[in-house]
């Protein structure tokens, strides 16, 4: 029986080949699980992809072969589907945040930044920016939205043509993730 591709039911765009689909899911998972390198989404099962698979297998207590077996593929699907429920931003990035958080705030009233892992991700992105661009400075991964973090968010906002408030609102976060993804 011939089954037509249905990206609505599979969650995989029909134009992607299986290796690209797996790479795309691993990249999405790596945004939440920092020990998993993002790897390329090029359809080539090379050394970087094998390293990402090995790190995924390590993270989820699977045999660390670096190859995609049925147990690994099933776990990638399961984890990715779980993260889909936590989708935020423009839709192409996942983070473990409640959908009710419409905006990130600096520490204070209505604070949606209570998960130190989320702040660590933000601070790691800022660190990556600092590694490439002189406009930014590296800040410690503290898990706290402190003055230094807010200052670097304000730098990003000004460079992106946004108001430099230092408040990580949804437009700033979406733009920062898109920019980081292109680096």
C-alpha positions in Angstrom: 0.0 0.0 0.0 1.4 3.4 -1.0 1.1 6.0 1.8 1.3 9.7 0.9 3.2 12.0 3.0 1.1 14.0 5.3 3.0 16.7 7.2 0.0 17.5 9.4 -0.1 14.0 10.9 3.6 13.3 10.9 4.9 16.7 12.0 7.6 16.3 9.3 7.5 18.5 6.2 7.1 16.3 3.2 10.1 17.7 1.4 12.5 16.5 4.1 14.3 13.3 3.8 14.5 11.0 6.9 18.0 12.1 8.0 17.0 15.8 7.7 13.8 15.1 9.6 15.8 13.4 12.4 18.4 16.3 12.4 15.6 18.9 12.6 14.0 17.2 15.6 17.4 16.8 17.3 18.1 20.4 16.8 14.8 21.4 18.3 15.5 19.0 21.3 19.0 20.5 21.7 17.4 23.9 22.5 16.1 22.4 25.7 18.7 19.8 26.5 21.9 21.8 26.5 24.2 18.7 26.5 23.0 17.7 23.0 24.8 19.7 20.3 22.4 21.1 17.7 24.3 19.6 14.7 23.5 20.4 11.1 20.2 19.9 9.2 21.7 19.0 5.9 20.6 15.4 5.3 24.1 14.1 5.7 24.7 11.6 8.5 28.2 12.8 9.3 30.3 13.1 12.4 28.4 16.1 13.8 25.1 14.3 13.5 26.6 11.1 15.0 27.8 13.2 18.0 24.4 14.7 18.5 22.8 11.3 18.3 25.3 9.9 20.8 24.6 12.8 23.2 20.9 12.3 22.9 21.4 8.6 23.6 23.4 9.4 26.7 20.8 11.9 27.9 18.0 9.4 27.6 19.9 6.3 28.8 20.1 4.5 25.5 23.1 2.5 24.2 25.5 5.2 22.9 26.2 3.9 19.4 25.8 7.2 17.6 23.5 5.4 15.2 19.7 5.6 14.8 18.1 2.4 15.8 14.4 1.9 16.4 14.7 2.7 20.2 16.6 5.9 19.5 14.2 7.0 16.7 11.2 6.3 18.9 12.7 8.3 21.8 13.5 11.2 19.5 9.9 11.2 18.3 8.6 11.0 21.9 10.8 13.7 23.3 10.1 16.0 20.3 6.3 15.5 20.6 6.6 16.3 24.3 8.4 19.6 23.5 5.8 20.5 20.9 3.4 21.2 23.7 5.8 23.8 25.0 6.3 25.6 21.7 6.9 29.3 22.1 7.9 32.3 20.1 7.5 32.4 16.4 6.9 28.6 16.3 10.3 27.3 15.3 11.9 27.2 18.7 10.9 25.2 21.8 11.4 26.0 25.5 9.9 24.7 28.7 7.7 27.7 29.4 4.1 27.9 30.3 2.0 29.1 27.4 0.4 31.6 29.7 3.7 33.6 29.9 3.1 36.2 27.3 6.3 38.1 28.1 9.5 37.6 30.0 10.0 40.2 32.8 13.0 41.2 34.8 12.9 39.9 38.3 9.8 41.5 39.9 6.1 41.6 39.5 4.5 39.1 37.2 7.8 37.3 36.8 7.6 34.5 34.2 11.3 33.9 34.5 11.3 31.4 37.4 13.0 28.5 35.6 16.8 28.9 36.0 17.3 26.6 33.0 15.5 29.2 30.8 17.8 32.0 32.1 20.8 29.7 31.5 19.7 29.4 27.9 19.4 33.1 27.5 22.8 33.7 29.1 24.4 31.0 26.9 23.0 32.7 23.8 24.4 36.0 25.1 27.8 34.2 25.6 27.6 33.0 22.0 27.0 36.5 20.8 29.9 37.7 22.9 32.2 35.1 21.3 31.3 36.5 17.8 30.6 40.2 18.3 32.4 42.9 20.3 29.1 44.6 21.2 28.4 41.9 23.8 30.2 40.8 26.9 30.2 37.3 28.3 28.2 36.9 31.5 28.1 34.0 34.0 25.5 31.3 33.6 23.8 32.0 36.9 20.2 31.1 36.2 19.3 34.5 37.5 17.9 37.4 35.4 20.2 39.9 37.0 21.4 43.4 36.0 24.2 42.1 33.8 21.7 39.9 31.8 19.2 42.7 31.5 22.0 45.0 30.2 23.0 42.6 27.5 19.4 42.1 26.5 19.2 45.9 26.1 22.4 45.9 23.9 20.7 43.3 21.7 17.5 45.3 21.5 19.3 48.5 20.5 21.3 46.7 17.8 18.1 45.1 16.5 16.3 48.5 16.4 14.0 47.7 19.3 13.6 49.8 22.4 16.5 49.1 24.7 14.5 48.4 27.8 16.4 45.3 29.0 13.1 43.6 29.4 13.1 40.3 27.5 9.7 40.6 25.8 8.3 38.2 23.3 9.4 40.2 20.2 13.0 40.5 21.6 13.1 36.7 22.4 11.8 35.7 19.0 14.3 37.9 17.2 17.2 36.8 19.4 16.3 33.1 18.7 16.1 33.7 15.0 19.4 35.5 15.0 21.1 32.8 17.1 19.8 30.1 14.8 21.4 31.8 11.8 24.8 32.1 13.5 
